[in-house]
């Protein structure tokens, strides 16, 4: 059986940044990617997605994003950047390798793949991030809904919803962005348990990320205080708040229940709806670690700052609030990857 230094599971931003720092530590990582290219989830996001962070704050370690540093890159620019990064990285990248299980073998691990192959590794970094498993909450009556139920991870453009009555569930950035875009082609309501919270994209004339960087808030080790996924404030340059203010879309408290094709709102009004889009976040997709006892009851990793609490040679990169506000972002994942790579290198060099 082939044996490697470090198996990095996932070739998105987290896996690429991890491999970069593992190489700098003198280790030889092998990046294992289930899909056919190193773009993580980016190529599957909706077509109109644009970063909230300027290009100057959207780079992985060792390669600037390029172009106008103050522009807000489009999804396709991020995809192209990741492919360019992977090509220049010089690491052993293996696409079409879906990991189905990881188990201990001596001090290290054995990894099973969907096609029956097996790989040995001294250490493992999970870099499939915190966005692999769409969160579909148990909303009252949702299972009985006779219309279309879609998670925002499956949404691409407004075209399939043209002329329909649509409810977007959520109050975060994706929920607001998708609801506003859809409102140009459909009759849309944004429904959530709590009101939308707003944060200006350019406070005091400078981009938000400038202030996060100069104050140190972006990299501050606050992850241990963030116990549960939180709805972040919607970063807005004024367009989205103005759209909701004029009812395109309108914003409502979450419906009380669903019966067949109809939703009943909190005020008792019932109406038929064609489609419900759940912009309700994601959870880590780490089922392949089940045999290690490395997951909590909710399926999330048991870790401290990315270091697994189950095994000293297992680590995680790219989790939401792994260590800081920016842990799951292009601008912040490199910091966590550097710490994880250094820790694993020290562990592997122990007698």
N, C-alpha and C positions, 0 to 999 in steps of 0.2 A: 504494500500500500504506500502510495506517495505520502511524504511527510514534509510540512513547511514550517517556517518560523511562526508566522502569524496569519491566520485566516481572517480577512475583513469581509463581513457579510453585507453586501450592498455597495453599489458603485455610484450613488448620488453624491451630493455635496459632502455628506458626512464621511462616506467611505473614501472619497478622493483626498479629503483633508487628512484623514487618519493615515492613509498610505504615505502621503507626503512627509509627515512627521516621523512615521516608523522608519522610512528610508533614511532620514536624517539621524536617527538613533543607531544606524548601522544594521537594522533588521531587514529581512526580506519578506515583505507582505505579499500575499496573493489575494486579489480582490475578486470576490465571487458575486456575480450579478445574475439575477433570474431572467431579466429581459435581454434584448439584443443590443443595448447600448447604454453608455454611462451617463444617463441624464436624471436618474432618480424619478421623483414624481412630477418633475417640471413639465415634461412633454404631455402629461395627461391633464393638466390644469385647463381651465376654460380659456377660449381663444383670446379674449380681450384683457387677460390678466397683465397688470403692469406693477412693477415693484414700487413699494413705498419708500425704499431707500435709494438715494442717488447711486450712480455707478461707482463713485469714489468709496462708498461704504458697502459695496456688494461683491467684494473679491474674496477668493480663497487664498491661503498663504502661498506666496511665491509667484503669483501671476495677477497683475492688475486687470481689471475688467476691460479697460480700453475705451477709446472714444471720448466724447464729452463727459467729464467726470460729474457734472451736475445734472445730467439727464436721468430720467427714471426708466430703466430698461424694460422692454417688453418680454413676455414669456419666451418667445422664440430666440431672443438675444441671450437669455440665460441658458437655454438648451445648447446654443452654439458655443457659448463660453465653457460650459461643462465638458463638451466633447473636445474642445481645444485643450482644456486643462488635462483631461485624461490622456490625450495623445502625447503631451509634453512631459507627463509625469514619469514615464519610464518604468512603471510598475507592471507586474504580471497581472493583467486584467482578463478574467475569464467570463464571458457572457454566456447565457443559456445554462447557468449553473444555479438551480434553485435548491437551497438548503432546506431539508425537511426535518432534520433532527440533529442535535448536538449532544454528545454524551461524553463523560469523562473516560480517559484512558491513561492510567498512571497519573503523572502530574499534568498531562495535557488533555487533548480532546480528540474525538473522532467525529467527523461530520458526514452525514448521509445526504445524498442528492436525490432529486425526484426520479432521475433515470437509473438509479440503483448503484451509482458509483459511490466511493467512500474516499475521504481524505483525512489524514492525520495532521494535527497542528499543535505546536507548543502553547499557543495562546489564541484567543478569539476576540475580535472586536465586532460587536453588532452595530452596524451602521445603516440599518433600515429605518432609523428615525422614529419619530412619534406620530407619523401621519400615514401609516400603512393600512390601518383598519378604520374605515368610516364609522363614526358613531351614529347609531340609529336609535334614538331614545324611544322608550315605550310610551308614546303619546296615547291618550285615551281614545280608543276606537280606531287607531291607525290601521290595524290589521283588517278592519272591515271596509276600508275605503275602496270604492270601486273605480276611482280615477287613477291617475298615474302618480306613483311615489318615486322620487328621484333624490339621491344624495347629491350634494353639490360637486362631489368628486366625479360624477357622471355628466355634469352639465358642460356644454361646449358653447352653444350660441342660442339666441332667442328664437331662431327660426322654427323649431318644432312646437313652440308654445304660442305662436302668433294667433291673436284673436281669442285666446283662452282666458279663463278665470284662474289665476295662479296664486297660491299662498307660499311665501318663502318663510321658513321657520329659522329664526336665529337673530342675533344682534351684533355679530362681529363684522370684520372687514369683508369677508367673502359674502355674507348674507346681504349686506348693504350694497356692495358692488353689483352682485347678480340681480337683486331686486330692482335697482335703478335701471340697469341695462334692459331688463325684461319689460319694464314699464313703457318702453317705447314701442313695444309690439303686442302687449297683453295688458289685461286689467289685473293689477298686482297689489297684494297686501303683504307687508312685512310683519310677521307675528312673533312675539317673544315674551318670555316671562317678565323680563326687566326692560326698561327703556334703553334705547341706544345711548351709549356714552361717546362723546366726541373729543378728539384732540386735534388741534391745528397742525397741519403738515409743516408750516413754516412760522413757528412762533418767533416774534421779535425780528422778523425778516431773514431768519436763517433756518435751514431745514432741521427738522426735529433731531435727526441723527447727528448733526453737528453738536447739538446741546448734550445728547446722550454720551457722546464721546468725550467732550471737554470736561464734563462734570464727573466722569467715571461711572455713571449709573449703568451704562450698557454692559460693562464687564464686572460689575459688583457681584460677589458671591451670595446671591439672594435666593438661590434655588432651594435651599433647605427650609426656607420659610413658606414656600409655595407648595402646599400639600395636595391641592386639587387643581385640575385644569380650570383656568379662569377665562372669562370673556374679556378680551382686550378692548380698550377704547378704539373706536373707528378713527383712523387717521384720515383727515379730510382737508382738501384745499378750498372747501366751501361748496363744491358742486353737489355732493351727496346730501348734505344737510339742507341745501336749498331745494333739492328734488323732493325730499320727504316733507318739507314745509308746505309745498303746493299739492301734496297728495299723489305724487308720481314716483314711487308708490305711496300708499297710505300706510301708516304704522298703527298696529292694534295689539292689545294684550293677547296672549296665546288663547286659542279657542278652547272651549270647555270640553268638547267632545266631537267625535266624528261618527256619523251614522250613514253607511253606504256612500252615496255621492255627496252628502251634505256635511258642512261643518256648522256647529253652533258656537257663536261667539260668546264672550264673557257677559255681554249685555242681553243675552237670550235670543238674539236674531239668528236665524238659520238660513243658509244659502247653499246652493250647489256649487261645487268647485271642480274644475277639470284636472288640476295637477297640484301636488304639494312637493316643494323642493326643500330638503332638509340640509340646512347649512349649520349643522350642529357639531362640527369639529371631528376630530380623529382620535384614535388611541394607538399605542404601539402594537405592531404585529409581530410578536416574538414567540409564537407558539412552538417554534422549533427548539426553544430552551426548556420546555416542560420537564424533560428527564433530569435536568440539572438542579431542580428546586430553586431556580433563580428568579421565579416570578411570584408576585403577590396574588391575592385572591381575585383581583380585577384583571390579571394578565399583564400587568406592568412589571418592569424590572425592579428587583430589590437592589438598590445601589446607593452610593453616596458620592455625588459629584462625578458619576460615570463609572466608578469602581464597583464591581459587583460585590454584594455581601455574601454571595454563595461560593465564589471561587476566586482565588487571587489572580488567576491568569485570564479571567473573563472581564471585559470592559464594554462600555456603551458610549456611543457618540451620536449627537444629533437629537437628543430627547428634548422636548419642550421643558424649559426651566431646569435643565440638567444641572446647571450651576448658576446661570445668570439669565437675564432678560433675553439675551441674544443667542442663547445656546443652540436653538433650532434654526438659525438664520445663516445665510451666506456670510454675513459680516462677522458672526460670532463663533461659528462652529470650529474654526481653526484654533481658537484659544483652548477649547476643551480637548480637541484632538491632540494638541501639543502636550497637555498634562497627561492624558491617557497614554500616549506613546512613551513618554518618559517613565511613567510608573511601570508599564509592562517591560520596558527595557531593563529596568532595575531588577524586577522580579525574575526575568529570564537569566540574568547574569549571576544570580545567587548560586553558591555552590550546592 
